Amino acid sequence: MELGTIGGIVAIFAAVVVSMILEGSSPTAVLLLPALLLVFIGTFGAAMAGGLMTDTKAVVGHLKKAFTGKVPSGHEVVDVIVGMADRARREGLLALEEMARDVEDPFLRKGIELTVDGTDPEEIREILESEIATKRAQDKVGAKFFGDMGGYAPTLGIIGTVIGLIHVLGNLSSPEKLGHLIAGAFVATLWGVLSANALWLPISNKLKRISELEAAHMEMLVEGVLAVQSGTNPRLVEQKLRSILPVRTVPKKSAEAPADAAAA
């Protein structure tokens, strides 16, 4: 589980609660059911109206991915590809058929199977890159949905405030009620702005970031598959793929090797 999103959201709400307490107000003062219903249900409905029903059905999956999705690490898969490159050079591409069955990554397994079947390199690249493009398009739907919610939420909050102020104007004959009613009217704006900036926009950005990393990982696999098919030296395959990996995914010993070589 990647804890960045959970930790960030908890930090935001903790900061809001602590600020309210330091200001001398009670956090429960903003827990007004009408404002919460208008902002959250209204925001979801607005985002739903701007897309297709299939987009809405996939929201739960995208939300789960934002909170529990794992960032792909290419370190282990590079070792697998290097092993395949070595075996392919020694025994031929057909020897990879058995290894492909044990590969957990379905994208890599598909690429190796295409290689074993003797598919032309350009066709392999076209097929795999089309799959990457499809995945990017699917991920974009989820990020857009939550991004739209981040745009609609403040506006729904303002609508709630206007409704509350209308109620205030209807009670001008009771001055003792005005303070409470005015405070309640602005709660909707608070939740609109807070939910947009503490929930929906961060979730949208998290989904975009995960999608970028997954797509980059898949692009690395494409290069690995093509290198195996072309019979590239395993050492060159390893160097090429590790150069594509983000710095933080490179093994410590590999990252320190250049420094040791320079010192020598």
C-alpha distance (Angstrom), angle and dihedral (degrees) to the residues before:
residue distance angle dihedral
M1 . . .
E2 3.81 . .
L3 3.82 105.9 .
G4 3.81 99.4 -168.0
T5 3.81 95.8 97.2
I6 3.81 95.5 43.4
G7 3.80 92.6 46.6
G8 3.79 93.0 47.3
I9 3.81 94.8 49.8
V10 3.80 92.0 46.7
A11 3.81 89.6 50.3
I12 3.81 92.0 51.9
F13 3.80 95.5 50.1
A14 3.79 91.4 42.3
A15 3.81 89.5 54.0
V16 3.81 90.8 50.2
V17 3.82 93.4 48.7
V18 3.81 93.6 46.4
S19 3.82 91.0 47.5
M20 3.79 91.5 52.5
I21 3.80 91.6 49.4
L22 3.81 91.8 48.9
E23 3.79 89.3 50.3
G24 3.78 88.9 55.4
S25 3.80 98.2 -110.3
S26 3.79 130.0 118.0
P27 3.84 120.3 -110.9
T28 3.79 88.6 -139.6
A29 3.81 88.8 66.3
V30 3.82 90.2 79.4
L31 3.81 94.6 49.6
L32 3.79 95.0 96.9
L33 3.80 111.9 152.3
P34 3.86 97.4 -148.2
A35 3.81 91.9 54.2
L36 3.81 92.7 45.3
L37 3.80 92.9 49.4
L38 3.79 93.5 47.7
V39 3.81 95.7 47.2
F40 3.80 101.3 40.5
I41 3.80 101.4 34.6
G42 3.80 92.8 36.7
T43 3.81 92.1 49.5
F44 3.79 92.2 49.3
G45 3.80 90.5 47.9
A46 3.80 92.3 50.5
A47 3.82 92.2 50.9
M48 3.79 89.9 45.4
A49 3.80 90.9 52.1
G50 3.80 90.4 53.6
G51 3.81 94.6 57.6
L52 3.77 143.7 34.7
M53 3.78 126.9 -75.6
T54 3.80 89.3 -113.9
D55 3.81 88.5 58.2
T56 3.80 90.8 53.9
K57 3.80 92.8 48.7
A58 3.80 89.9 55.9
V59 3.83 93.7 52.3
V60 3.82 94.8 93.1
G61 3.78 91.0 53.6
H62 3.81 92.5 49.2
L63 3.81 91.1 47.0
K64 3.80 91.2 51.3
K65 3.79 89.9 48.9
A66 3.81 91.8 52.7
F67 3.81 91.8 55.7
T68 3.81 102.7 32.4
G69 3.81 105.4 20.2
K70 3.80 116.1 126.4
V71 3.77 120.5 -131.5
P72 3.82 107.4 -125.7
S73 3.78 116.1 -113.6
G74 3.78 115.2 -157.9
H75 3.80 97.4 -163.6
E76 3.80 97.0 94.6
V77 3.79 95.4 38.8
V78 3.81 90.6 52.8
D79 3.81 88.5 59.4
V80 3.82 89.3 51.3
I81 3.80 92.7 50.6
V82 3.81 92.2 46.7
G83 3.80 89.1 51.9
M84 3.79 89.6 51.5
A85 3.79 91.9 48.5
D86 3.79 90.3 52.3
R87 3.79 93.7 48.8
A88 3.80 92.8 44.6
R89 3.82 90.7 54.7
R90 3.81 91.7 49.4
E91 3.82 102.3 38.0
G92 3.80 106.6 14.8
L93 3.79 133.3 -107.0
L94 3.81 94.2 -70.5
A95 3.80 88.5 67.0
L96 3.81 88.5 68.2
E97 3.80 93.2 67.1
E98 3.79 92.3 84.9
M99 3.83 92.9 44.2
A100 3.81 90.8 51.2
R101 3.81 91.1 62.7
D102 3.79 90.8 61.2
V103 3.82 95.5 49.5
E104 3.81 111.0 110.8
D105 3.80 97.0 -162.3
P106 3.85 105.9 84.5
F107 3.81 92.0 -157.3
L108 3.81 93.2 54.8
R109 3.80 91.3 42.6
K110 3.78 90.3 53.8
G111 3.81 91.6 50.2
I112 3.81 92.7 50.1
E113 3.81 91.4 47.0
L114 3.80 89.9 53.0
T115 3.79 88.7 49.9
V116 3.80 93.0 50.3
D117 3.82 89.8 49.0
G118 3.82 88.8 59.0
T119 3.80 96.3 -113.4
D120 3.81 115.5 172.2
P121 3.84 112.7 -98.5
E122 3.80 93.2 -122.7
E123 3.79 90.7 51.7
I124 3.81 91.0 49.5
R125 3.79 90.8 51.7
E126 3.80 91.4 47.2
I127 3.82 93.6 49.3
L128 3.80 95.1 46.3
E129 3.80 95.1 43.1
S130 3.81 89.8 50.0
E131 3.80 88.0 55.4
I132 3.80 90.3 50.5
A133 3.81 90.6 50.5
T134 3.81 90.5 50.4
K135 3.78 91.2 51.0
R136 3.80 91.7 49.7
A137 3.81 89.8 52.2
Q138 3.81 91.8 50.8
D139 3.80 92.2 48.1
K140 3.79 90.5 48.6
V141 3.82 90.1 60.1
G142 3.81 92.4 59.4
A143 3.80 94.3 44.6
K144 3.81 90.6 48.1
F145 3.82 92.6 50.5
F146 3.79 93.5 56.1
G147 3.79 91.4 38.9
D148 3.80 88.6 55.8
M149 3.80 90.0 50.1
G150 3.79 88.1 53.5
G151 3.78 89.1 55.0
Y152 3.80 96.9 45.5
A153 3.81 99.0 43.5
P154 3.84 98.5 73.8
T155 3.80 90.8 47.8
L156 3.81 91.7 50.5
G157 3.80 87.4 49.4
I158 3.80 90.7 55.0
I159 3.80 89.9 49.7
G160 3.80 88.6 53.8
T161 3.80 90.1 50.4
V162 3.81 91.4 51.0
I163 3.81 89.9 50.7
G164 3.79 89.4 50.7
L165 3.81 92.7 48.8
I166 3.77 89.9 51.1
H167 3.78 86.7 56.3
V168 3.81 89.2 49.0
L169 3.81 91.9 53.7
G170 3.78 89.0 51.2
N171 3.82 90.1 58.6
L172 3.82 101.6 47.4
S173 3.76 88.7 120.7
S174 3.83 89.0 66.1
P175 3.83 106.3 58.5
E176 3.79 92.5 175.3
K177 3.82 89.7 66.3
L178 3.80 98.3 46.8
G179 3.80 98.2 83.5
H180 3.80 93.2 53.4
L181 3.80 93.4 43.3
I182 3.83 94.5 48.7
A183 3.81 91.3 48.7
G184 3.79 90.4 50.0
A185 3.79 91.6 49.0
F186 3.80 92.4 61.0
V187 3.80 93.9 49.1
A188 3.82 90.0 82.3
T189 3.81 91.1 56.3
L190 3.79 89.6 49.4
W191 3.79 92.6 53.3
G192 3.80 92.3 43.9
V193 3.79 94.0 54.3
L194 3.81 94.1 36.9
S195 3.80 96.0 49.9
A196 3.80 91.8 46.7
N197 3.80 95.0 51.3
A198 3.80 99.6 32.2
L199 3.82 100.1 39.9
W200 3.78 122.4 7.9
L201 3.81 102.8 39.9
P202 3.84 94.5 42.6
I203 3.81 90.4 48.6
S204 3.81 90.4 49.5
N205 3.80 91.6 50.6
K206 3.82 91.3 46.2
L207 3.80 91.0 54.1
K208 3.80 90.3 49.7
R209 3.80 91.3 50.8
I210 3.81 93.7 48.3
S211 3.80 89.8 48.2
E212 3.81 91.2 52.1
L213 3.80 92.4 50.8
E214 3.80 93.5 46.1
A215 3.80 92.0 48.4
A216 3.82 91.0 48.7
H217 3.80 89.1 49.9
M218 3.80 91.0 51.7
E219 3.81 91.5 47.9
M220 3.79 88.7 53.8
L221 3.80 89.2 52.4
V222 3.80 90.0 52.7
E223 3.80 90.5 55.4
G224 3.80 89.8 46.9
V225 3.80 93.9 51.3
L226 3.80 92.4 48.7
A227 3.80 91.0 47.5
V228 3.80 90.3 52.8
Q229 3.79 91.3 48.9
S230 3.79 93.0 50.1
G231 3.81 91.8 52.0
T232 3.79 95.3 -117.9
N233 3.80 116.7 178.0
P234 3.84 108.6 -89.6
R235 3.81 91.7 -127.2
L236 3.78 91.1 54.7
V237 3.80 90.1 46.5
E238 3.80 90.4 53.8
Q239 3.80 93.5 47.4
K240 3.79 92.1 47.8
L241 3.80 95.1 49.1
R242 3.79 95.3 43.6
S243 3.79 89.5 51.7
I244 3.82 87.7 58.9
L245 3.81 93.9 50.4
P246 3.81 119.7 94.9
V247 3.80 111.1 -100.7
R248 3.80 93.8 -110.9
T249 3.83 92.2 58.3
V250 3.79 94.2 54.1
P251 3.82 112.0 102.7
K252 3.78 114.0 -103.5
K253 3.77 93.4 -118.9
S254 3.80 90.7 53.0
A255 3.80 92.4 48.7
E256 3.80 91.1 50.3
A257 3.79 95.8 45.8
P258 3.84 96.6 83.2
A259 3.80 90.8 50.4
D260 3.82 91.2 50.2
A261 3.79 90.9 47.8
A262 3.77 91.6 50.1
A263 3.80 91.1 49.8
A264 3.79 89.6 51.9
